[in-house]
Amino acid sequence: MKHRSVRGKIRYTSKKPEMLDHERGREWFAFTHHDDGSVIVRAQCEIEEPAPTVLRDIVYAVGPDGRPRNLHVHLTVGDAFMGSGWFNVDAGDEGGVIECESHGPSIGRLSQVVNFEGPIDALGTHPIICDAFNTRCIDVSKGPHRRTLRCYLPSPDHRGATPPIAVEVKIDLEYLGDEEVTVEAGTFACRHFRFVDDTETGMGGKTHPHYDLWVTADEDAIFVQGGVGGYMQTWYELVELER
């Protein structure tokens, strides 16, 4: 096989006083890197706390040009089917179109076509590993700085726990510098990033708390550790890595 594979696991824990460092979920991920530069990301995510539980499966394809190509999402909330959706993206510097075919008990069968002007940076797919992968959108050669990312998400909910539908979201990404980080999976040279939601309406109508994450300082952009403050009080850590 000519492709290169990367696999790993992320542990979800809580920083709430009553659940300090208690495991509240987990995520398994796999990357397939093809010779032409295209990448397939697969992730299975389990969130136990807060209720209701969330089980998410995604397959996300990025083209050789770094632009999103397509995404499949299957979502179970509270151990009941919430929805399944497929998104196809045809995007360029001048704009493009996103087509969505989705189904769920609360929305029935949904067909959606979204035309947009100008470039988009990524699809926000909700797995933690994809948050890290999407930091590739920022040019670290400029040094520490901040820029606004334009993304489309399959759910504006902070946990991604609503039926799949294409929603535009803008959020700032800040590059803070480089650090060496040691976690259960090993010691890594990392880049420190922070997602900041400063929009008036917030993400999904609610401001997302600041989200710090440390990502491998290489082309793979693998999540190493990070956490969300505010009302969420979550922490995430890479516990297994194979590459």
N, C-alpha and C positions, 0 to 999 in steps of 0.2 A: 504494500500500500504506500502511496506517495504522500498521504496527508500526515500531519503531526497531531498527536492527541495530548490533551491536558485534562486531568481529572482531580477532583478534590471534594472536601466536605467542610461546611461552615456550621459552627454551633451558635445558636441563638440563646442569649441569657438576658436576665433582667437586672436593672439597677434600682428598681423600686425597693424601698427599705424593707417591706414585708416579704420580698422575693429576691433579696440581694444575691446575685450570682447563681440563681436557680435556672436550670435549663428550661427554656420555654419554646424551643423549636429547633429545627435543623434544616440544612439545605445541601443536597448533592448536586454537583455540576460537572459538565464535561464540555470541552472545546474541541472542535475539529478545525485545524488550520490547513487550508489547501494551498497548493503551490502558486496559484494565481493571486493569492492574498485574501481570498474570501474566507469567512469564518462562520461556522455554525456553533451556536451556544445552546446547550440543553441544561435545564434545571428542574429539580423537583424540590418544592419547598413545603415544610410543615410548620405551622404556627399553632401552638397549643394555648398560648395566653397572649392577650386577653380573649375571652370567649366572644363570639363563637370561633371554633377552630377553623383554620384555613389550610387547604391542600391545593397546591398550584403546580401544574406541569406546563413548561413552555419549551418551544423550539424557535430560536431567533436566528435569522440569516442576515449576514452583512456582506456586501459585495466587495470586490477588489479595490474599489474606490473609497471604501470606508462608509458608504451610505447604506442605510437599512434597506433590505430587500423584501423580507416577509417575516411573519410571526404567527405562530399558533399557540393559543392559550386554552387550557382546560382547567376549570375552577370548581372546587367543592368547598362549601362553607357550612359548618356545623354538621359535617358528614352527609350533606345533601347536595345534589347537583345544582350549581349556580349558573353555569354557562360555559359555552365553548365558542371560540371565535378564531377566524383566520383573516389575516391582514396582508394585503399585497401593496407594496410601495413602489411607485415609479417617480423618482425624484431627481432633480438636477439643480443647478445654481439659480435658475430662473423660476423654479417652482415645480409642481407635480401633482400627483393624485394618490390618495390612499383609498383602497377598496376594502370593505369589511363585510364578511359574511358571518353572522353570529346567531346563536340560539340559546335560549334559557327559559325556565319556567315563568319568569316575570316579564320577559320581553317578547316571547314567541320567537318567530323567525325574523331576523333583521338583516336587510341589505343596505349598506351605507356607502356613499361615494363622497369623499372630501377632497375638493380642489383647493390647493394652497399656492400662494405666491412666495417667491424667495426660497432660500435653502432651509432645510431642517437639519438638526444635528444628530438626532437619534430617535429610536423608539424607547420609551421608558417602560420596561417590561415587568418591574417590581422585584424579581429575585435580586438578592444582595450582590451576587457575582456580576450581574448586568450593570448595577450602579457603578461598580469599579471599572468595568469594560468601557462604559460610556465616558469615563474621564479622559479617554484618548482624544476627545473633541477639543481639549484645551492645549495650546502650544506652550509647553513647559520651557522652551528655549527663551521665552520672554522673561523668565524669572517669575517670582511670586506676583500674581495679579488675579483679577476677577473678571469674568465675562458672563453674559446671559446665554443660556442654552434654550433653544427652541425644540421642543419634543412633542411627540404624540404618544399618549398612553392608552392602554386598553381599559383603564379604570382610573378616575381621578381620586378615588378613595386612598387614604394613606397606606392601607394594607392591601390595596388592589382587590378588595373583596366585593366587587359589584360585577354584573354581567358585562362581558367584553363589548366595548364600543370605542371608536376612535375619538379621543378628546385632546385638544391642544393645550399644552402647559408650558409656561416659561418659568425657569428657575435659574438662579445664579450659581455658578461653580467657581470656587476660589482655590487657586494653587498656593499653598503656604510654604513649600520648601521640601527638602529631603531629610529623611531620618532612617536609622536602622531600627528595625522592630523585631522582637523575638516573641513568638507565639508557640502553641503546641506543635504546629507543623514545621517549625524551624525558625531560623534567623534570616531576614530578608532586607535588602536595600529597598526603601520605599519612598514614594511620593505622598505627601500629606495634602488631602483635598478637603474642602468643606462645601456642602450644598446649603444654600441660603435662600429661603423663600421670603422675599421682601415685597411681593405683589400685594395690592390692596385687597383683592378678593381671596388670595391664598390658593393653595392647590385643592381643588374640589370644594371650594367655598370655605376652607379652613386652613389657616397658616400652618405650614409644616415646620416643626422645630428644626434648629440647626442640626446638620448631619455631618459629622467628621468621619473620614475614612482614610486608611493608609493602604496604598496600592503598590504592587511590585513595580520597581523603576525599570521596566523593560517593555518590549512590544506586546507581551501577553496581558499586562494590566490586570493582574489577579488580586482579588480582595484579600487582605491580610488581617486587618482588624478595623473596628470602627463602632460608632454608637450614635444614637439620636437622643437629644436632651428633651427639655420641655415635658409635656404630659406623657410622652412615650417611654422615656427612661429605659432604652434598650441597648444591648451590647452584642457584638458579633465578632467571632474569631475563627480564623482558619485552623482546622485541627488535622486535616489530612491533605496531602498534595502529591500527585504523581505526574511527572513530566520528563 
